[in-house]
Amino acid sequence: MAPELHRLSRLIFHLLLLRPLLHLIFGLNVRGTENLPARGPFILAANHNSHLDILMLCSSLPLHMLGDVHIVAARDYFERHKKLFTFLDWLFRPVWVDRGAGGGDVLKRMVEIVDAGGILIVFPEGTRGEAGVMGRFHSGVGRLVGDRPLTPLLPAFILGSERALPREAALPLPVWQHVSIGPPQIVQGSGGDITRDLQQSVAALGRSETAKRQRRREERRQAFVVAVLGIDGSGKSTLARLLAEDYSVDQSTCLIGDELMLFADGAQRRAQPLLKEKLRRWLSAQAKDARSLAFYKIPKISELLLRDALLGEARRWYGPDLVFMDGSPLLNMTAWSTLYRNELMSPEFCARAIEILSGGGQPNDPLYREFPELKAIKRLGLARLHRPDAVIFLDVAPGVSMKRIFDRGEKLQVHENEEKLSRLREAYLLVVRALNENLNLPAFVLDGERDQLTIRDEARCLIDEIRTGIGEATS
């Protein structure tokens, strides 16, 4: 195979298989990509606790750089596994090191790569160390940079691989991965001096990242959750996004809707993919394609349960100040009962259903007989859905909603007709009454037929009042 075809096949493998798989299982949070040069040559030097380290560093680099990347790896270890050796030799084009032999030929090969504009990934410890403990750096990288002092040398610190796949482990665990990349080092002195300075820089990155994570654990407050409710076509998705964007100017926000989005400094930022999010979106698509309410029910309930679990995941991994939800699994499931047993709907019914679905309620409540799904959810331990801190219901006439739905030009879902939307609207109004009168949870009804920015500003005033009141009550 010609060199260009080899290069293309490696890039395709990274893009279509390796990167998506790594992000799906481990996630990857990368800090400091702004420190990377626009192109090679440069050297990326990191701590080493796991075989995952190579994959995490490669996934931290822009895709266009991967064709120029070479790793430095131990031939004597990987050669014991012939198929793995062949695969790594193709994918990473390593500079193979025989740890029992002299390093002259290895250093010569590394110099050739740098001189050709390539990128080297090196682990100066030489081998995987004890989990969480950085060993002494070997001086080879110092000698290399000493010979080529104009080559950028970037320290990097990997956190998480020591728990996901430590040295003694046979199978990896899905632990979140973090990579911090420092600015290029100014090198001077002997190879030994450069190596010591590099180790200090990598250790400093590690202390900084560990301190940040510890500080986040100590300072992290439970995110304030706002659920925006409304029948289809009410504009609730748009309002939830407008609020998330508006608040993100001076706070970090998360939006959980048809997709999960993060916002900071007034703009959307990349969210690390979560397995629950991918599965939830697939279930949502199944529900939208359902041809009857009977076939709609199961994928929709499953999607709502996963959406609720996603709220916990977003709080854990992203630590936002506010979460805006397009709907609320707890309240949606309560209101949607009207499509199956409309005669039961009342504020008292809604309050009892909310209590049961959020982990309370009486064990022999008659509602279990009326709704077998509710009993199954309880038995499976899934009836612990999150209660939002505030609720905004956008009230829109069903006729107006239907016009908006038709204007979108999308395929109608099984419940998207004026009769069913009227029943849903009344059910949501009952839920709002139950929240205010029975459960002491602030819920507001806003006219959804006005300008969206006007609605956003009114909703923000209400949310700010609630948050201020909570702050005063806890101070």
C-alpha positions as CSV (number, residue, x, y, z in Angstrom):
1,M,0.0,0.0,0.0
2,A,1.3,3.4,-0.9
3,P,2.4,5.7,2.0
4,E,-0.5,8.2,1.3
5,L,-3.0,5.3,1.4
6,H,-1.5,4.1,4.7
7,R,-1.8,7.6,6.1
8,L,-5.4,7.9,4.9
9,S,-6.4,4.5,6.4
10,R,-4.9,5.4,9.8
11,L,-6.9,8.7,9.8
12,I,-10.1,7.0,8.9
13,F,-9.5,4.4,11.7
14,H,-9.0,7.2,14.2
15,L,-12.0,9.2,13.0
16,L,-14.6,6.6,12.6
17,L,-13.7,4.0,15.2
18,L,-11.0,4.8,17.7
19,R,-12.1,8.3,18.7
20,P,-15.8,7.6,19.0
21,L,-15.2,4.5,20.9
22,L,-12.9,6.2,23.4
23,H,-15.2,9.1,23.9
24,L,-18.2,6.7,24.4
25,I,-16.5,4.6,27.0
26,F,-14.2,7.0,28.8
27,G,-15.0,10.6,27.7
28,L,-12.1,12.9,27.4
29,N,-11.7,16.4,28.9
30,V,-8.7,18.2,27.4
31,R,-7.3,21.5,28.8
32,G,-4.6,23.5,27.1
33,T,-5.1,22.7,23.4
34,E,-4.3,26.4,22.8
35,N,-0.7,25.6,23.7
36,L,-0.3,23.2,20.8
37,P,1.7,24.5,17.9
38,A,-0.2,24.8,14.6
39,R,2.0,21.9,13.2
40,G,5.1,19.9,13.9
41,P,7.8,19.5,14.8
42,F,7.1,19.3,18.5
43,I,7.5,16.8,21.4
44,L,4.6,16.0,23.8
45,A,5.9,14.5,27.0
46,A,3.6,13.0,29.7
47,N,3.3,10.9,32.8
48,H,2.6,7.2,32.2
49,N,0.3,4.9,34.3
50,S,-1.6,3.0,31.7
51,H,-1.7,1.7,28.1
52,L,-4.6,4.1,27.6
53,D,-2.2,7.0,27.9
54,I,-1.1,6.7,24.2
55,L,-4.7,6.7,23.0
56,M,-5.7,9.6,25.2
57,L,-2.8,11.8,24.0
58,C,-3.5,11.0,20.4
59,S,-7.2,11.8,20.8
60,S,-6.2,15.1,22.4
61,L,-4.5,16.2,19.1
62,P,-6.3,17.7,16.1
63,L,-7.1,15.1,13.5
64,H,-4.9,16.7,10.9
65,M,-1.8,16.2,13.1
66,L,-2.2,12.4,13.5
67,G,-0.5,11.6,10.2
68,D,2.7,13.1,11.6
69,V,2.6,11.5,15.1
70,H,5.1,8.9,16.3
71,I,5.0,7.4,19.7
72,V,8.0,6.0,21.6
73,A,7.2,2.6,22.9
74,A,8.9,-0.5,24.4
75,R,9.6,-3.2,21.7
76,D,10.5,-5.8,24.3
77,Y,7.1,-5.6,25.9
78,F,4.8,-5.3,22.9
79,E,6.7,-7.8,20.8
80,R,5.5,-10.6,23.1
81,H,2.0,-10.0,21.6
82,K,2.6,-10.4,17.8
83,K,-0.8,-9.2,16.6
84,L,-0.9,-6.2,18.9
85,F,2.7,-5.3,17.9
86,T,1.7,-5.4,14.2
87,F,-1.4,-3.3,14.8
88,L,0.4,-0.7,16.9
89,D,3.3,-0.6,14.3
90,W,0.7,0.3,11.6
91,L,-1.4,2.7,13.6
92,F,1.2,4.7,15.5
93,R,4.4,4.1,13.6
94,P,6.4,3.9,16.9
95,V,10.0,4.5,17.6
96,W,10.6,1.1,19.1
97,V,12.9,1.0,22.2
98,D,14.7,-2.1,23.3
99,R,15.0,-1.3,27.0
100,G,17.9,-3.7,27.6
101,A,20.0,-2.2,24.7
102,G,21.7,1.2,24.2
103,G,19.7,4.2,23.2
104,G,21.9,5.6,20.4
105,D,19.8,4.3,17.5
106,V,16.6,5.4,19.2
107,L,17.8,8.9,19.7
108,K,19.0,9.1,16.1
109,R,15.6,8.0,14.9
110,M,13.9,10.6,17.1
111,V,16.1,13.3,15.7
112,E,15.2,12.3,12.2
113,I,11.5,12.5,13.0
114,V,11.9,16.0,14.5
115,D,14.0,17.2,11.6
116,A,11.3,16.0,9.2
117,G,8.7,18.1,11.0
118,G,7.1,15.1,12.8
119,I,5.5,15.0,16.3
120,L,6.8,12.7,19.0
121,I,4.8,11.5,22.0
122,V,7.1,10.3,24.7
123,F,6.7,8.9,28.2
124,P,10.0,9.8,30.0
125,E,9.3,7.5,32.9
126,G,10.1,4.7,30.4
127,T,7.4,2.3,31.7
128,R,4.0,2.4,33.4
129,G,4.5,3.4,37.0
130,E,2.5,2.8,40.2
131,A,-1.0,4.2,39.9
132,G,-1.0,7.9,40.7
133,V,2.8,8.0,41.4
134,M,5.2,9.6,38.9
135,G,8.5,7.9,38.5
136,R,11.9,9.5,37.7
137,F,12.2,10.7,34.1
138,H,15.0,9.3,31.9
139,S,17.3,11.7,30.3
140,G,16.7,10.7,26.6
141,V,14.2,13.4,25.9
142,G,16.5,16.0,27.5
143,R,19.4,14.9,25.3
144,L,17.1,15.1,22.2
145,V,15.9,18.6,23.0
146,G,19.4,19.6,23.9
147,D,20.5,18.7,20.4
148,R,17.4,20.5,18.9
149,P,16.8,23.4,21.3
150,L,14.3,25.1,18.9
151,T,11.9,22.2,19.0
152,P,8.9,22.9,21.1
153,L,8.7,20.7,24.2
154,L,5.2,20.5,25.7
155,P,4.5,18.9,29.1
156,A,1.2,17.0,29.5
157,F,-0.5,15.3,32.5
158,I,-3.0,12.5,32.2
159,L,-5.5,11.9,35.0
160,G,-7.9,9.0,35.1
161,S,-6.1,6.3,33.2
162,E,-4.5,5.1,36.4
163,R,-8.0,4.1,37.5
164,A,-9.5,3.1,34.2
165,L,-6.7,0.6,33.2
166,P,-3.9,0.4,35.8
167,R,-0.9,-1.8,35.3
168,E,-2.3,-4.9,36.9
169,A,-5.8,-4.7,35.3
170,A,-6.9,-6.9,32.5
171,L,-10.0,-5.0,31.4
172,P,-10.6,-1.3,31.4
173,L,-13.3,0.5,33.5
174,P,-15.3,3.5,32.1
175,V,-13.6,6.2,34.1
176,W,-13.6,9.8,32.9
177,Q,-10.2,10.9,31.4
178,H,-8.5,14.3,31.7
179,V,-5.5,15.6,29.8
180,S,-3.8,18.9,30.6
181,I,-1.3,20.3,28.1
182,G,1.1,22.9,29.2
183,P,2.8,25.7,27.2
184,P,6.0,24.9,25.3
185,Q,9.1,24.8,27.6
186,I,12.0,27.2,27.3
187,V,14.9,24.7,27.5
188,Q,18.5,25.4,28.5
189,G,21.3,23.6,30.1
190,S,22.4,20.0,29.9
191,G,20.2,17.0,29.0
192,G,19.8,16.3,32.7
193,D,18.8,19.8,33.5
194,I,16.2,19.8,30.7
195,T,14.8,16.5,31.9
196,R,14.5,17.7,35.5
197,D,12.8,20.9,34.4
198,L,10.4,18.8,32.3
199,Q,9.5,16.5,35.2
200,Q,8.8,19.5,37.4
201,S,6.5,21.0,34.7
202,V,4.6,17.7,34.3
203,A,4.3,17.4,38.1
204,A,3.1,21.0,38.4
205,L,0.4,20.3,35.8
206,G,-0.6,17.2,37.8
207,R,-0.8,19.2,41.1
208,S,-2.8,21.9,39.4
209,E,-5.3,19.5,37.9
210,T,-5.7,17.5,41.1
211,A,-6.2,20.7,43.1
212,K,-8.8,22.0,40.6
213,R,-10.8,18.7,40.9
214,Q,-10.5,18.7,44.7
215,R,-11.6,22.4,44.8
216,R,-14.6,21.6,42.5
217,R,-15.6,18.7,44.8
218,E,-15.4,21.0,47.9
219,E,-17.0,24.1,46.3
220,R,-19.5,22.4,44.0
221,R,-23.1,23.4,44.8
222,Q,-26.0,21.4,43.6
223,A,-27.1,23.0,40.4
224,F,-30.4,24.9,40.4
225,V,-32.7,23.1,38.0
226,V,-35.5,24.9,36.1
227,A,-38.0,22.8,34.1
228,V,-39.7,24.4,31.2
229,L,-43.0,22.7,30.5
230,G,-45.5,23.0,27.6
231,I,-47.4,21.1,25.0
232,D,-45.8,20.5,21.7
233,G,-45.5,23.7,19.7
234,S,-45.5,25.9,22.8
235,G,-42.0,27.1,22.3
236,K,-40.6,25.5,25.5
237,S,-37.5,24.2,23.8
238,T,-36.7,27.6,22.5
239,L,-37.3,29.3,25.9
240,A,-35.1,26.7,27.7
241,R,-32.2,27.4,25.3
242,L,-32.7,31.2,25.5
243,L,-32.5,31.0,29.3
244,A,-29.4,28.7,29.2
245,E,-27.6,31.1,26.9
246,D,-28.7,34.2,28.8
247,Y,-27.6,33.0,32.2
248,S,-24.3,31.6,30.8
249,V,-22.8,35.1,30.4
250,D,-21.7,35.0,34.0
251,Q,-22.6,31.4,35.1
252,S,-22.1,27.9,33.7
253,T,-25.3,26.4,32.4
254,C,-26.5,23.1,31.0
255,L,-29.4,22.5,28.7
256,I,-31.1,19.1,28.6
257,G,-33.4,18.9,25.7
258,D,-33.4,17.0,22.4
259,E,-29.7,17.0,23.0
260,L,-27.4,18.0,25.9
261,M,-25.6,21.3,25.6
262,L,-23.2,23.3,27.8
263,F,-22.9,27.0,27.8
264,A,-20.3,29.3,29.4
265,D,-19.3,33.0,28.7
266,G,-22.4,33.5,26.7
267,A,-21.6,30.8,24.1
268,Q,-22.1,27.1,23.6
269,R,-19.1,24.9,24.5
270,R,-18.4,21.3,23.7
271,A,-19.9,18.7,25.9
272,Q,-18.1,15.4,26.4
273,P,-20.4,12.6,25.1
274,L,-22.2,10.5,27.6
275,L,-23.4,7.0,26.9
276,K,-26.8,7.7,28.4
277,E,-27.3,10.6,26.1
278,K,-26.7,8.5,23.0
279,L,-29.1,5.8,24.1
280,R,-31.7,8.4,25.1
281,R,-31.7,10.1,21.8
282,W,-32.2,6.7,20.0
283,L,-35.2,6.0,22.3
284,S,-36.6,9.5,21.6
285,A,-36.4,8.8,17.9
286,Q,-38.3,5.5,18.4
287,A,-41.0,7.3,20.3
288,K,-41.4,9.9,17.6
289,D,-41.9,7.2,15.0
290,A,-44.5,5.3,17.0
291,R,-47.8,4.7,15.2
292,S,-50.0,4.6,18.2
293,L,-50.1,5.6,21.9
294,A,-49.6,2.0,22.9
295,F,-46.4,1.7,21.0
296,Y,-45.4,5.3,22.1
297,K,-45.6,4.5,25.8
298,I,-42.6,2.2,26.4
299,P,-39.9,4.0,24.5
300,K,-41.1,7.4,25.8
301,I,-41.0,6.2,29.5
302,S,-37.6,4.7,28.9
303,E,-36.4,8.0,27.3
304,L,-37.7,10.0,30.2
305,L,-36.0,7.7,32.8
306,L,-32.7,8.1,30.9
307,R,-33.3,11.9,30.6
308,D,-33.6,12.0,34.4
309,A,-30.5,10.0,34.8
310,L,-28.8,12.3,32.4
311,L,-29.5,15.2,34.8
312,G,-27.5,13.4,37.5
313,E,-24.7,12.7,35.1
314,A,-24.6,16.3,33.9
315,R,-24.4,17.5,37.5
316,R,-21.6,15.0,38.3
317,W,-19.4,15.5,35.2
318,Y,-20.0,19.1,34.2
319,G,-20.8,20.9,37.5
320,P,-23.0,23.6,36.1
321,D,-24.5,26.4,38.2
322,L,-27.9,26.1,36.5
323,V,-29.6,23.3,34.5
324,F,-32.5,24.1,32.2
325,M,-34.6,21.2,31.2
326,D,-36.9,21.0,28.1
327,G,-39.6,19.3,30.1
328,S,-39.2,17.3,33.3
329,P,-39.3,13.5,33.3
330,L,-41.1,13.6,36.7
331,L,-43.8,16.1,35.6
332,N,-44.0,14.9,32.1
333,M,-44.9,11.3,33.2
334,T,-47.5,12.7,35.6
335,A,-49.2,14.9,33.0
336,W,-49.0,12.3,30.3
337,S,-51.2,10.0,32.4
338,T,-54.1,12.0,31.0
339,L,-53.7,10.3,27.6
340,Y,-54.3,6.9,29.2
341,R,-56.6,7.5,32.2
342,N,-58.0,11.0,31.8
343,E,-60.8,10.4,34.3
344,L,-58.3,10.2,37.2
345,M,-56.8,13.6,36.6
346,S,-56.9,16.1,39.5
347,P,-54.5,18.1,41.6
348,E,-54.6,15.4,44.2
349,F,-53.8,12.7,41.7
350,C,-50.9,14.7,40.3
351,A,-49.5,15.3,43.8
352,R,-49.7,11.6,44.6
353,A,-48.1,10.6,41.3
354,I,-45.2,13.1,41.8
355,E,-44.6,11.8,45.3
356,I,-44.5,8.2,44.2
357,L,-42.2,8.9,41.1
358,S,-39.8,10.9,43.2
359,G,-39.3,8.2,45.8
360,G,-42.1,8.8,48.3
361,G,-45.8,7.9,48.5
362,Q,-47.7,5.2,50.3
363,P,-46.7,1.6,49.5
364,N,-50.4,0.5,49.0
365,D,-51.5,3.6,47.0
366,P,-54.4,2.6,44.7
367,L,-52.5,4.4,41.9
368,Y,-50.4,1.2,41.5
369,R,-53.5,-0.7,40.5
370,E,-54.5,2.0,38.0
371,F,-51.0,2.2,36.4
372,P,-49.1,-1.1,36.2
373,E,-46.1,0.8,34.7
374,L,-45.8,2.8,37.8
375,K,-45.7,-0.4,39.9
376,A,-43.0,-1.8,37.6
377,I,-40.9,1.4,37.8
378,K,-41.2,1.3,41.6
379,R,-40.2,-2.4,41.8
380,L,-37.1,-1.8,39.6
381,G,-36.0,1.0,41.9
382,L,-36.4,3.7,39.2
383,A,-39.0,5.8,41.0
384,R,-36.5,8.4,42.2
385,L,-36.9,11.0,39.6
386,H,-35.5,14.5,40.3
387,R,-37.8,17.3,41.4
388,P,-36.8,20.6,39.7
389,D,-36.3,23.7,41.8
390,A,-38.6,25.8,39.7
391,V,-41.1,25.2,36.9
392,I,-42.2,27.4,34.1
393,F,-45.3,26.3,32.1
394,L,-45.7,28.0,28.7
395,D,-49.5,28.2,28.2
396,V,-50.5,28.1,24.5
397,A,-53.8,27.4,22.9
398,P,-53.8,24.0,21.2
399,G,-54.9,25.5,17.9
400,V,-51.9,27.8,18.0
401,S,-49.6,24.9,18.9
402,M,-50.9,22.9,16.0
403,K,-50.3,25.7,13.5
404,R,-46.7,26.0,14.8
405,I,-46.3,22.2,14.4
406,F,-47.6,22.3,10.8
407,D,-45.3,25.3,10.0
408,R,-42.3,23.2,11.1
409,G,-43.1,20.8,8.3
410,E,-42.2,17.7,10.4
411,K,-43.9,14.4,10.6
412,L,-46.7,14.5,13.2
413,Q,-46.4,12.4,16.3
414,V,-49.3,10.2,17.5
415,H,-50.4,12.7,20.1
416,E,-50.1,15.8,18.0
417,N,-53.7,16.7,17.3
418,E,-55.8,19.4,18.9
419,E,-57.9,17.0,21.0
420,K,-54.9,15.3,22.7
421,L,-53.0,18.6,23.1
422,S,-56.0,20.1,24.8
423,R,-56.0,17.2,27.3
424,L,-52.3,17.6,27.9
425,R,-52.6,21.3,28.4
426,E,-55.2,20.8,31.1
427,A,-53.1,18.1,32.7
428,Y,-50.1,20.4,32.9
429,L,-52.2,23.1,34.5
430,L,-53.3,20.6,37.1
431,V,-49.6,19.7,37.7
432,V,-48.8,23.3,38.3
433,R,-51.6,23.6,40.8
434,A,-50.4,20.5,42.6
435,L,-46.8,21.8,42.8
436,N,-47.9,25.1,44.3
437,E,-50.7,24.0,46.6
438,N,-49.7,20.5,47.6
439,L,-45.9,20.2,47.3
440,N,-44.7,23.8,47.9
441,L,-42.6,23.9,44.7
442,P,-42.7,27.2,42.8
443,A,-44.4,26.8,39.4
444,F,-45.5,29.6,37.1
445,V,-47.8,29.9,34.1
446,L,-46.7,32.3,31.4
447,D,-48.5,33.3,28.2
448,G,-46.6,31.4,25.5
449,E,-48.1,33.3,22.6
450,R,-45.9,36.4,23.1
451,D,-42.5,37.3,21.8
452,Q,-39.9,34.8,23.0
453,L,-37.5,37.4,24.4
454,T,-40.3,39.0,26.4
455,I,-41.1,35.6,27.9
456,R,-37.4,34.9,28.6
457,D,-37.0,38.2,30.5
458,E,-40.2,37.5,32.6
459,A,-39.1,33.9,33.3
460,R,-35.6,35.2,34.3
461,C,-37.1,37.6,36.8
462,L,-39.1,34.8,38.4
463,I,-36.1,32.5,38.6
464,D,-34.0,35.2,40.1
465,E,-36.6,35.8,42.8
466,I,-36.7,32.2,43.7
467,R,-32.9,31.8,43.8
468,T,-32.6,35.0,45.9
469,G,-35.2,33.7,48.3
470,I,-33.4,30.3,48.6
471,G,-30.1,32.1,49.2
472,E,-31.6,34.3,52.0
473,A,-33.2,31.3,53.6
474,T,-30.0,29.3,53.8
475,S,-27.7,32.2,54.8
